[in-house]
């Protein structure tokens, strides 16, 4: 019984975390590219757009996740049809993580050697080519690190989401462990979360080393 419960909760946590990470990465990548292009000295400098987006990203990053999740209940219900459940948790997880990964990708792209960018420009590379074939390609190992860090962070957020009806291991820890005074259930959920983080970090480190060579 307990094994089945933990197995189901682990699958729910992985589902929430992986889908949210993919969506957050797509949104974050788009935000990072716009920030890089429109910043002062960027390839498409536009200070008004940059500052507006900068404020939005910083504002969303400043929200504690549990508060953001509650604030987004109406939007979640509008998109998913309900504000509770595993699928519903994906909305706040994505919105809460996208600004974070946007900043990480932006920082990774800014660290690309300017000489490489200037060389590409001298060969007549377009903005698209400079961003996607030079900066993103050069920054790929750092972006992999950012993606790994984001996934680990989202796993932690998903556990918090479980405390307010998001499902997954957090829900099991609260409903079957804390509320029923069963510390062993809580210990099992913590162990599973630790194992998930260790596996993801190891895979991320492996991918980073491969790309760095």
Secondary structure by P-SEA (a helix, b strand, c coil): caaaaaaaaaaaaaaaaaaaaaaaaaaaaaaaaaaaaaccccccccaaaaaaaaaaaaaaaaccaaaaaaaaaaaaaaacccccccccaaaaaaaacaaaaaaaaaaaaaaccaaaaaaaaaacccccccccccccccaaaaaaaaaaaaaaaaaaaaaaaaaaccccaaaaacccccccccaaaaaaaaaaaaaaaaaaaaaaaaaaaaaac
